[in-house]
Amino acid sequence: MKPVLIFFFCILISLKALAQETSVAGIIFDTDSKDRLSRVNVMNLNTGASTYNNINGVFTIDAKPGDRLVFSQVEHFADTVTIKDYIPLAIYLRRIAIQLKQVNIFDSLPDPQKRLAARKRDNSKIYGGSLGNKDMFSLTPGIGVGLSIDAIYNAFSKAGRNAAHLRETIEADYRDDVVDYRFNKGLVSRITGLKGFELTDFMAKYRPGYYFLANATEYEFINTIRNNLKRYRRNPMAYKVSPLVETKKE
């Protein structure tokens, strides 16, 4: 009986060892920061098997020596590795766009929020005073909802219309300040490598809009600048304003 038990024990050990040698494991890192990466797709080109690594960067996939594994992620260049043995792998992926640290180059422009707050203080009458942007309806205790006299006056009087126009102008200036503050020469030159006339020309032709900047991530913002640089390099004359033609009066 004892030899039989030893025989089965040896079979179990062999099966366990065989099972362990049907998969490859490893950890995936960012080449520059050396941080662990997650959400990386790992695909075995030989078998078609595919999996994702976990939040700690660790992956395990069925593979054997000679198989080719492809590691891919949206923000990084894909890499292909040929399996040589079952030793755990350390995979390093290079980021597609260089991840910039906090950028503090603003061409000495004041913070747009501070400039807006200063303008509101200087024009307090059109914001919190009698010419402020009043609601058309007002609530009077004991009476209920009624029309606001100040709102009606501001809507039809010249002073009220001028106040509304000034508020629109201040808000438009604020949006321009936000674009200038973020899309500045220091940052654009650092990303594109452009200088002098080319930098000024590029920034004038590919100036982003306020609403794009308000909703875009840092990655999307930088990637848009890089894509526009490619367009600018292909056709520097695009979006050029034609000179005015002088006509002679007869």
LUMLOVO-538027 format. One record per residue (C-alpha): residue in three letters; x, y, z. Coordinates in steps of 0.05 Angstrom, whole numbers, plus 5000, padded with zeros to 4 digits. Each point is the difference from the previous one (the first is absolute). Example, Ala and Ser with C-alpha at 12.3 -4.5 7.8 and 13.67 -1.06 7.14 Angstrom:
code = Ala c1 = 5246 c2 = 4910 c3 = 5156;
code = Ser c1 = 5027 c2 = 5069 c3 = 4987;
END
This chain:
code = Met c1 = 5000 c2 = 5000 c3 = 5000;
code = Lys c1 = 5057 c2 = 5047 c3 = 5017;
code = Pro c1 = 5032 c2 = 4997 c3 = 4931;
code = Val c1 = 4932 c2 = 5017 c3 = 4968;
code = Leu c1 = 4994 c2 = 5063 c3 = 5044;
code = Ile c1 = 5070 c2 = 5021 c3 = 4981;
code = Phe c1 = 4983 c2 = 4990 c3 = 4926;
code = Phe c1 = 4938 c2 = 5044 c3 = 5004;
code = Phe c1 = 5038 c2 = 5052 c3 = 5040;
code = Cys c1 = 5053 c2 = 5004 c3 = 4945;
code = Ile c1 = 4945 c2 = 5008 c3 = 4947;
code = Leu c1 = 4968 c2 = 5057 c3 = 5039;
code = Ile c1 = 5067 c2 = 5036 c3 = 5006;
code = Ser c1 = 5013 c2 = 4991 c3 = 4925;
code = Leu c1 = 4930 c2 = 5026 c3 = 4982;
code = Lys c1 = 5010 c2 = 5060 c3 = 5046;
code = Ala c1 = 5067 c2 = 5016 c3 = 4969;
code = Leu c1 = 4971 c2 = 4992 c3 = 4930;
code = Ala c1 = 4942 c2 = 5046 c3 = 5018;
code = Gln c1 = 5047 c2 = 5053 c3 = 5026;
code = Glu c1 = 5040 c2 = 4998 c3 = 4935;
code = Thr c1 = 4941 c2 = 5016 c3 = 4954;
code = Ser c1 = 4995 c2 = 5074 c3 = 5018;
code = Val c1 = 5044 c2 = 5061 c3 = 5002;
code = Ala c1 = 4995 c2 = 5055 c3 = 5052;
code = Gly c1 = 5031 c2 = 5069 c3 = 5009;
code = Ile c1 = 4992 c2 = 5073 c3 = 5018;
code = Ile c1 = 4990 c2 = 5059 c3 = 4952;
code = Phe c1 = 5033 c2 = 5068 c3 = 5013;
code = Asp c1 = 5002 c2 = 5069 c3 = 4969;
code = Thr c1 = 5069 c2 = 5011 c3 = 4969;
code = Asp c1 = 5009 c2 = 5072 c3 = 5024;
code = Ser c1 = 4966 c2 = 5002 c3 = 5068;
code = Lys c1 = 5013 c2 = 4926 c3 = 5018;
code = Asp c1 = 4929 c2 = 4999 c3 = 5028;
code = Arg c1 = 4959 c2 = 4936 c3 = 4992;
code = Leu c1 = 4949 c2 = 5002 c3 = 4944;
code = Ser c1 = 4930 c2 = 4971 c3 = 5001;
code = Arg c1 = 4948 c2 = 4988 c3 = 4946;
code = Val c1 = 5054 c2 = 4973 c3 = 4953;
code = Asn c1 = 4975 c2 = 4947 c3 = 4950;
code = Val c1 = 5045 c2 = 4939 c3 = 4994;
code = Met c1 = 4989 c2 = 4957 c3 = 4938;
code = Asn c1 = 5034 c2 = 4935 c3 = 4979;
code = Leu c1 = 5009 c2 = 5005 c3 = 4924;
code = Asn c1 = 5011 c2 = 4926 c3 = 4994;
code = Thr c1 = 4937 c2 = 4976 c3 = 5036;
code = Gly c1 = 4955 c2 = 5062 c3 = 4996;
code = Ala c1 = 4992 c2 = 4999 c3 = 5076;
code = Ser c1 = 4990 c2 = 5070 c3 = 5030;
code = Thr c1 = 4996 c2 = 5029 c3 = 5070;
code = Tyr c1 = 5010 c2 = 5064 c3 = 5040;
code = Asn c1 = 5047 c2 = 5012 c3 = 5057;
code = Asn c1 = 4974 c2 = 5021 c3 = 5069;
code = Ile c1 = 5005 c2 = 5066 c3 = 5037;
code = Asn c1 = 5068 c2 = 4979 c3 = 5027;
code = Gly c1 = 5027 c2 = 4992 c3 = 4929;
code = Val c1 = 5004 c2 = 4924 c3 = 5006;
code = Phe c1 = 4978 c2 = 4954 c3 = 4943;
code = Thr c1 = 4996 c2 = 4925 c3 = 4988;
code = Ile c1 = 4986 c2 = 4968 c3 = 4933;
code = Asp c1 = 5004 c2 = 4931 c3 = 4969;
code = Ala c1 = 5064 c2 = 4998 c3 = 4960;
code = Lys c1 = 5062 c2 = 4958 c3 = 4987;
code = Pro c1 = 5070 c2 = 5014 c3 = 4974;
code = Gly c1 = 4998 c2 = 5024 c3 = 4929;
code = Asp c1 = 4932 c2 = 5035 c3 = 5007;
code = Arg c1 = 4997 c2 = 5074 c3 = 4986;
code = Leu c1 = 4963 c2 = 5046 c3 = 5048;
code = Val c1 = 4975 c2 = 5070 c3 = 4981;
code = Phe c1 = 4989 c2 = 5052 c3 = 5055;
code = Ser c1 = 4956 c2 = 5058 c3 = 4981;
code = Gln c1 = 4966 c2 = 5059 c3 = 5033;
code = Val c1 = 4968 c2 = 5064 c3 = 4973;
code = Glu c1 = 5050 c2 = 5048 c3 = 5032;
code = His c1 = 5063 c2 = 4958 c3 = 4985;
code = Phe c1 = 5035 c2 = 4971 c3 = 4939;
code = Ala c1 = 4988 c2 = 4926 c3 = 4991;
code = Asp c1 = 5058 c2 = 4951 c3 = 5011;
code = Thr c1 = 5010 c2 = 4928 c3 = 4977;
code = Val c1 = 5041 c2 = 4950 c3 = 5041;
code = Thr c1 = 5020 c2 = 4929 c3 = 4980;
code = Ile c1 = 4996 c2 = 4951 c3 = 5059;
code = Lys c1 = 5067 c2 = 4966 c3 = 5014;
code = Asp c1 = 4984 c2 = 4964 c3 = 5066;
code = Tyr c1 = 4952 c2 = 5003 c3 = 5059;
code = Ile c1 = 5038 c2 = 5052 c3 = 5040;
code = Pro c1 = 4953 c2 = 5058 c3 = 5020;
code = Leu c1 = 5005 c2 = 5059 c3 = 4952;
code = Ala c1 = 5010 c2 = 5074 c3 = 5013;
code = Ile c1 = 4968 c2 = 5038 c3 = 4943;
code = Tyr c1 = 5012 c2 = 5075 c3 = 4988;
code = Leu c1 = 4954 c2 = 5040 c3 = 4955;
code = Arg c1 = 5017 c2 = 5069 c3 = 4973;
code = Arg c1 = 4947 c2 = 5054 c3 = 5004;
code = Ile c1 = 4974 c2 = 5027 c3 = 4934;
code = Ala c1 = 4997 c2 = 5072 c3 = 5024;
code = Ile c1 = 5051 c2 = 5022 c3 = 5051;
code = Gln c1 = 4965 c2 = 5011 c3 = 5066;
code = Leu c1 = 5017 c2 = 5070 c3 = 5022;
code = Lys c1 = 5005 c2 = 5019 c3 = 5072;
code = Gln c1 = 4960 c2 = 5058 c3 = 5027;
code = Val c1 = 5014 c2 = 5058 c3 = 4952;
code = Asn c1 = 5010 c2 = 5068 c3 = 5032;
code = Ile c1 = 5020 c2 = 5039 c3 = 4938;
code = Phe c1 = 4947 c2 = 5053 c3 = 4989;
code = Asp c1 = 5038 c2 = 5058 c3 = 4966;
code = Ser c1 = 4989 c2 = 5041 c3 = 5064;
code = Leu c1 = 4925 c2 = 5004 c3 = 4986;
code = Pro c1 = 4956 c2 = 5010 c3 = 5062;
code = Asp c1 = 4954 c2 = 4943 c3 = 5019;
code = Pro c1 = 4935 c2 = 5008 c3 = 4959;
code = Gln c1 = 4958 c2 = 4988 c3 = 5062;
code = Lys c1 = 5035 c2 = 5056 c3 = 5038;
code = Arg c1 = 4993 c2 = 5047 c3 = 4940;
code = Leu c1 = 4925 c2 = 4983 c3 = 4996;
code = Ala c1 = 4991 c2 = 5012 c3 = 5075;
code = Ala c1 = 5036 c2 = 5068 c3 = 4993;
code = Arg c1 = 4955 c2 = 5021 c3 = 4942;
code = Lys c1 = 4939 c2 = 4981 c3 = 5039;
code = Arg c1 = 5024 c2 = 5042 c3 = 5059;
code = Asp c1 = 5013 c2 = 5058 c3 = 4954;
code = Asn c1 = 4930 c2 = 4993 c3 = 4970;
code = Ser c1 = 4963 c2 = 4978 c3 = 5062;
code = Lys c1 = 4938 c2 = 5041 c3 = 4980;
code = Ile c1 = 4985 c2 = 4956 c3 = 4939;
code = Tyr c1 = 5009 c2 = 4936 c3 = 5040;
code = Gly c1 = 4972 c2 = 5010 c3 = 5070;
code = Gly c1 = 4970 c2 = 5070 c3 = 4996;
code = Ser c1 = 4937 c2 = 5027 c3 = 4969;
code = Leu c1 = 5024 c2 = 4983 c3 = 4930;
code = Gly c1 = 5017 c2 = 4928 c3 = 5018;
code = Asn c1 = 4974 c2 = 4941 c3 = 4960;
code = Lys c1 = 4934 c2 = 4993 c3 = 5037;
code = Asp c1 = 4951 c2 = 4942 c3 = 4993;
code = Met c1 = 4937 c2 = 5019 c3 = 4963;
code = Phe c1 = 4958 c2 = 4969 c3 = 5056;
code = Ser c1 = 5007 c2 = 5017 c3 = 5074;
code = Leu c1 = 4971 c2 = 4969 c3 = 5063;
code = Thr c1 = 4968 c2 = 5048 c3 = 5050;
code = Pro c1 = 4984 c2 = 4971 c3 = 5069;
code = Gly c1 = 4925 c2 = 4999 c3 = 5012;
code = Ile c1 = 4984 c2 = 5018 c3 = 4927;
code = Gly c1 = 5033 c2 = 4946 c3 = 4959;
code = Val c1 = 5034 c2 = 5000 c3 = 4932;
code = Gly c1 = 4998 c2 = 5064 c3 = 4959;
code = Leu c1 = 5037 c2 = 5038 c3 = 4947;
code = Ser c1 = 5065 c2 = 5034 c3 = 5021;
code = Ile c1 = 4997 c2 = 5075 c3 = 4988;
code = Asp c1 = 5076 c2 = 5005 c3 = 4997;
code = Ala c1 = 5003 c2 = 4944 c3 = 4948;
code = Ile c1 = 4948 c2 = 5033 c3 = 4957;
code = Tyr c1 = 5036 c2 = 5067 c3 = 5005;
code = Asn c1 = 5067 c2 = 4969 c3 = 4983;
code = Ala c1 = 4970 c2 = 4963 c3 = 4940;
code = Phe c1 = 4972 c2 = 5063 c3 = 4967;
code = Ser c1 = 5041 c2 = 5059 c3 = 5026;
code = Lys c1 = 5062 c2 = 5025 c3 = 4964;
code = Ala c1 = 5040 c2 = 4994 c3 = 5065;
code = Gly c1 = 4977 c2 = 4928 c3 = 5009;
code = Arg c1 = 5018 c2 = 4981 c3 = 4929;
code = Asn c1 = 5068 c2 = 5033 c3 = 5006;
code = Ala c1 = 5012 c2 = 4961 c3 = 5065;
code = Ala c1 = 4981 c2 = 4934 c3 = 4966;
code = His c1 = 5047 c2 = 5017 c3 = 4942;
code = Leu c1 = 5057 c2 = 5015 c3 = 5048;
code = Arg c1 = 4988 c2 = 4934 c3 = 5036;
code = Glu c1 = 5004 c2 = 4963 c3 = 4934;
code = Thr c1 = 5064 c2 = 5036 c3 = 4983;
code = Ile c1 = 5032 c2 = 4983 c3 = 5067;
code = Glu c1 = 4980 c2 = 4927 c3 = 4992;
code = Ala c1 = 5028 c2 = 4998 c3 = 4929;
code = Asp c1 = 5065 c2 = 5031 c3 = 5025;
code = Tyr c1 = 5002 c2 = 4947 c3 = 5055;
code = Arg c1 = 4994 c2 = 4944 c3 = 4948;
code = Asp c1 = 5056 c2 = 5031 c3 = 4959;
code = Asp c1 = 5043 c2 = 5005 c3 = 5063;
code = Val c1 = 4989 c2 = 4926 c3 = 5014;
code = Val c1 = 5024 c2 = 4981 c3 = 4930;
code = Asp c1 = 5060 c2 = 5047 c3 = 5004;
code = Tyr c1 = 5018 c2 = 4975 c3 = 5069;
code = Arg c1 = 5001 c2 = 4927 c3 = 4980;
code = Phe c1 = 5019 c2 = 5005 c3 = 4926;
code = Asn c1 = 5061 c2 = 5043 c3 = 5012;
code = Lys c1 = 5066 c2 = 5008 c3 = 4963;
code = Gly c1 = 5043 c2 = 4966 c3 = 5052;
code = Leu c1 = 4957 c2 = 4936 c3 = 5001;
code = Val c1 = 4988 c2 = 4997 c3 = 4925;
code = Ser c1 = 5074 c2 = 5010 c3 = 4984;
code = Arg c1 = 5018 c2 = 4946 c3 = 5049;
code = Ile c1 = 4952 c2 = 4950 c3 = 4968;
code = Thr c1 = 5012 c2 = 5019 c3 = 4926;
code = Gly c1 = 5072 c2 = 5025 c3 = 5000;
code = Leu c1 = 4977 c2 = 5061 c3 = 4960;
code = Lys c1 = 5030 c2 = 5069 c3 = 5011;
code = Gly c1 = 4995 c2 = 5070 c3 = 4973;
code = Phe c1 = 4954 c2 = 5012 c3 = 4941;
code = Glu c1 = 4982 c2 = 4927 c3 = 4993;
code = Leu c1 = 4976 c2 = 4997 c3 = 5072;
code = Thr c1 = 4959 c2 = 5063 c3 = 4993;
code = Asp c1 = 4971 c2 = 4977 c3 = 4933;
code = Phe c1 = 4983 c2 = 4931 c3 = 5026;
code = Met c1 = 4966 c2 = 5027 c3 = 5063;
code = Ala c1 = 4958 c2 = 5049 c3 = 4959;
code = Lys c1 = 4977 c2 = 4947 c3 = 4951;
code = Tyr c1 = 4986 c2 = 4944 c3 = 5050;
code = Arg c1 = 4976 c2 = 5038 c3 = 5061;
code = Pro c1 = 4951 c2 = 4954 c3 = 5038;
code = Gly c1 = 4932 c2 = 5022 c3 = 5022;
code = Tyr c1 = 4980 c2 = 5013 c3 = 5072;
code = Tyr c1 = 4948 c2 = 4944 c3 = 5004;
code = Phe c1 = 5050 c2 = 4949 c3 = 4974;
code = Leu c1 = 5051 c2 = 5020 c3 = 5054;
code = Ala c1 = 4947 c2 = 5000 c3 = 5054;
code = Asn c1 = 4983 c2 = 4927 c3 = 4985;
code = Ala c1 = 5065 c2 = 4970 c3 = 4973;
code = Thr c1 = 5047 c2 = 4959 c3 = 5043;
code = Glu c1 = 5074 c2 = 5018 c3 = 5002;
code = Tyr c1 = 5014 c2 = 4940 c3 = 4955;
code = Glu c1 = 4947 c2 = 5022 c3 = 4949;
code = Phe c1 = 5026 c2 = 5072 c3 = 5001;
code = Ile c1 = 5072 c2 = 4980 c3 = 4988;
code = Asn c1 = 4981 c2 = 4948 c3 = 4948;
code = Thr c1 = 4959 c2 = 5052 c3 = 4962;
code = Ile c1 = 5060 c2 = 5047 c3 = 4998;
code = Arg c1 = 5044 c2 = 4944 c3 = 4972;
code = Asn c1 = 4948 c2 = 4981 c3 = 4947;
code = Asn c1 = 4993 c2 = 5073 c3 = 4979;
code = Leu c1 = 5076 c2 = 5005 c3 = 4995;
code = Lys c1 = 4999 c2 = 4943 c3 = 4949;
code = Arg c1 = 4947 c2 = 5038 c3 = 4960;
code = Tyr c1 = 5041 c2 = 5064 c3 = 5005;
code = Arg c1 = 5063 c2 = 4964 c3 = 4976;
code = Arg c1 = 4963 c2 = 4970 c3 = 4940;
code = Asn c1 = 4970 c2 = 5067 c3 = 4979;
code = Pro c1 = 5027 c2 = 5062 c3 = 5035;
code = Met c1 = 4959 c2 = 5045 c3 = 4954;
code = Ala c1 = 4933 c2 = 4971 c3 = 5023;
code = Tyr c1 = 4952 c2 = 5048 c3 = 5033;
code = Lys c1 = 5041 c2 = 5059 c3 = 4975;
code = Val c1 = 4958 c2 = 5063 c3 = 4993;
code = Ser c1 = 5004 c2 = 5030 c3 = 4930;
code = Pro c1 = 5023 c2 = 5072 c3 = 4997;
code = Leu c1 = 4946 c2 = 5052 c3 = 4988;
code = Val c1 = 4993 c2 = 5023 c3 = 4928;
code = Glu c1 = 5001 c2 = 5075 c3 = 4993;
code = Thr c1 = 4948 c2 = 5024 c3 = 4951;
code = Lys c1 = 5004 c2 = 5068 c3 = 4967;
code = Lys c1 = 4939 c2 = 5045 c3 = 5002;
code = Glu c1 = 4979 c2 = 5026 c3 = 4933;
END
